[in-house]
Amino acid sequence: MSHSEVSPPASYSDYVPDILGEGFEQLTITPADSPDYEGPVFSTLVRHPADVPTTRAVLYVHGFNDYFFQRELALTYGAHEFNFYALDLRKYGRSIRSHQRPNNVRDLREYFYDLDAALARIREEGNTTIVLSGHSTGGLIISLYLWYRKEKISVAAVVLNSPFLEMHQPWLLRRLGIPLMKRLGAKWPDMKLKTNLSPIYGESLHHSFQGEWDYNLEWKPNQVFSMNAGWLRAIRWGHAQIRRALGIEAPILVLHSDRTARRGHREDVFETDVVLNVAHIRELAPWLGHRVTTHALEGAIHDVFLSREKVRAEAYRVLFEWLGRVLSPPLARPQAA
C-alpha cells in the first residue's frame, strides 16, 4: 500500500477508564498494518470531553521519549469547547508491549496508520472541526502526515509545540557523523547508537526531582530510551522532506521558546529549550505551509505547555486567540468563576 493512501479500517477496543482519572477514557487501536517487524502493534486513543456539547476536537500527538500525561492541557481545551483526544503512538506509553523496543521505528510513515485510525474514530464520534496538534517529534510526524495525506485528509488547523525539524547537534556531527549513521541504518536498523542526551530536561519536569509534573518514569524516563540507526534514518528522511517545503494548506501555529540553553548550563533548564535549537525552528517553520504563524514565548521550555505557570498561561492565551481567528464561528471564552 502506498503511504499516501488512507489505510483500510483499523480495529478498536471499547473505551475503558484511563489512568489520568475522572473524565478520561482510552481505547486500544490495532492499526491496519499490524503486525510489523517486531510483531503485533497497537496505538492508544485517549479522550476527554469538552465542558459543553461541541463538534470541535483536537488530536494531540506527543514527542520522542514521551506519552500523553498532560491533564491540564486537556482540561484547558475542554474549557474552550474542544473535545480533547491524545494518541499514544505505537511503541510509546500506553501502547508499548513486551515484545517491542520503545520508540522503534524504521519509517515515520508507519505512524500514519495510527493517525488514520485515530482521526477516523474522532470523526465517527461526531467531530467535524478538527485541530491536529503535535509536540517535538510529534510535530514532525503530523506535518509529514498532512503532506502525504493531502488528497484524503483535511483538518481545520495545526498547532505545533516546538516541532523537531532539525537535529540539535554540532555542525560536524550533523554533516559527517549523522549521515554515516543514517547509511548504517539502511542495512542494520536495529543497531543501537550511543547518545549524549542529558537527563536534566526530565529532571526539571518530574515532581520527584525538580519539577511539578507527575508521570510514569518507565514510559518517559529521564535518561531517554536508546536510539537505533533505523530510527535516525527515519528522522533524517523526515527532516529532508521539510526542507523541500511541504505546502500544508491548513493554517499552522508554531509555538517555541525564545532561547536555546547554552550547552552544559543547568541553570537555564527552567526557562529555555534544552532539547532543540530554536533557531532551526524559526528557520524551517515557514517551509511547512502557506499560512504559518510563529510565536516565541519568553522563558518557555521545550514543551511550552510544561513551562512555569506564567509562561504556559501566555502560551494558552496565544493558542486560543489564534484558534479564535482561524476557526469560524469564533471560539467561546470560558466564563470567570
Disulfide bonds with the S-S distance in Angstrom:
none
